[in-house]
Amino acid sequence: MGEIGLRERKRQRMYQVVSDLAIGLFLEKGFDAVSVAEVAAAAEISKPTLFRYFPAKEDLVLHRIADHEGEAARVVAGASGAPLTALRRHFLAGLDRCDPVTGLNDDPGVLAFHTLLYGTPALVARLLGHLERSEAALAEALGGDLDARLAAGQIIAVQRILAGENWRRMAAGERAADVRGDAVAAAERAFDVLAAGLPHLADG
C-alpha cells in the first residue's frame, strides 16, 4: 500500500514538474515556438516518456487546471442541500479567496498563465474539451437525463462567463480587490437567474 502511494506521489510530482517547466518555456518563448522535444530535453526525459504523461503538447498547459474538471460535479455530489445553492456557495467562496478559476486573481503569474491559455488558439480548442467533460460530469451528478444535461450546460456556461468577465477586467489592469464587489454581485444575479429557470435544483 505504502509502495503504491509512493509510486503515485512520484508520478504526480513528475506531472507537476514537467508541466511547470513547459509552461515556463511557453511563457518565455511562446507556445508555438517551443517544441515537445525542447520540453523533454529541458525535463531530462525522452520524448516517448513525455508523451506517456502528456499525450498532446496542449496537455502540458491544461494539466494546471485539470483538477477543476470535475469540480462542479464533486460539489453537487457532496452537497446535502439543493445543487444550485451548493454551487453558488462554492463559486462565491472561490471569489472570496481569489481562486484563479473564478478569473478574480491579479497575481502576475496567474495573469501570465491566463494570457497564454486564452491567447493561444490550440489551447482554447483544448479548453473546450475540458469544459465539455466538466459539463458531462455535472450532468451525471444531476441525474444524467436530458433535463440534467440541459441544466449542466447552463450552469457551466454561467460559471465560464462570470470567470471570463473577471479575467477580462484583470487583463485590463484592474485590481482584484476593486473588482470583487462587482464580481460577487454579478455571480449572485447569475445564480438567481439559474434558480428561477431551474427551480427543481434550487432551494424553495
Secondary structure as the mmCIF struct_conf table of DSSP 4:
data_model
#
loop_
_struct_conf.conf_type_id
_struct_conf.id
_struct_conf.beg_label_comp_id
_struct_conf.beg_label_asym_id
_struct_conf.beg_label_seq_id
_struct_conf.end_label_comp_id
_struct_conf.end_label_asym_id
_struct_conf.end_label_seq_id
HELX_RH_AL_P HELX_RH_AL_P1 GLY A 2 LYS A 29
HELX_RH_3T_P HELX_RH_3T_P1 PHE A 31 ALA A 33
BEND BEND1 VAL A 34 VAL A 34
HELX_RH_AL_P HELX_RH_AL_P2 VAL A 36 ALA A 43
TURN_TY1_P TURN_TY1_P1 GLU A 44 GLU A 44
BEND BEND2 ILE A 45 ILE A 45
HELX_RH_AL_P HELX_RH_AL_P3 LYS A 47 TYR A 53
BEND BEND3 PRO A 55 ALA A 56
TURN_TY1_P TURN_TY1_P2 LYS A 57 GLU A 58
HELX_RH_AL_P HELX_RH_AL_P4 ASP A 59 LEU A 62
HELX_RH_3T_P HELX_RH_3T_P2 HIS A 63 HIS A 68
TURN_TY1_P TURN_TY1_P3 GLU A 69 GLY A 70
HELX_RH_AL_P HELX_RH_AL_P5 GLU A 71 ALA A 77
TURN_TY1_P TURN_TY1_P4 GLY A 78 GLY A 78
BEND BEND4 SER A 80 GLY A 81
HELX_RH_AL_P HELX_RH_AL_P6 PRO A 83 ASP A 96
TURN_TY1_P TURN_TY1_P5 ARG A 97 CYS A 98
HELX_RH_3T_P HELX_RH_3T_P3 PRO A 100 THR A 102
TURN_TY1_P TURN_TY1_P6 GLY A 103 GLY A 103
HELX_RH_AL_P HELX_RH_AL_P7 PRO A 108 TYR A 118
TURN_TY1_P TURN_TY1_P7 GLY A 119 GLY A 119
HELX_RH_AL_P HELX_RH_AL_P8 PRO A 121 ALA A 141
TURN_TY1_P TURN_TY1_P8 LEU A 142 GLY A 143
BEND BEND5 GLY A 144 ASP A 145
HELX_RH_AL_P HELX_RH_AL_P9 LEU A 146 ALA A 171
TURN_TY1_P TURN_TY1_P9 ALA A 172 GLY A 173
HELX_RH_AL_P HELX_RH_AL_P10 ALA A 176 GLY A 197
HELX_RH_3T_P HELX_RH_3T_P4 PRO A 199 LEU A 201
BEND BEND6 ALA A 202 ALA A 202
#
